[in-house]
C-alpha cells in the first residue's frame, strides 16, 4: 500500500499546475522550437510546488513562511512568463487565460496563508 499524505489543497494545486506547465513547456520545445522562455517558465512553475513541499515540512513557523514566500515569488515570475508567451502569441489567448487563472489562484492561496501565519507568529 502506498503512503498517502493528508489532503493539502495548496500542495495538490501547485503539483497539478507544475505538471500542466511541464507538459506545456515540453510541447513548446518540440513543436515551436521555443527553448529559452519555456525553460524559464518550466523552472519557475515547478519551483512553486517544490517550495510548498519544503514549507509543509518546515522546521519552524518562520521557515514555513520563508518557503511559502519563495513559492509566491516563483508564482509571480511564472505569471510574467505566461503573459510574455501570450503577448508574443506563442500561447493562445485561451491557454494564456487558463494558465494565468491557475497561477493567480495559487497566489491568492499563498497570500492568505502568509497573512494567517504572520498573525499567528505575532500573537
Buried (B, 14 or more C-beta within 10 A) or exposed (E): EEEEEEEEEBBEBBBEBBEBBBEBBEEBBEEEEBEEBBBBBBBBBBBBBBBBBBBBEBEEEEEBBBBBBBBBBBBEBBBBBBBBBBEEEBBEEEBBEBBBEBBEBBBEBBEEBBEEBEEEEEE
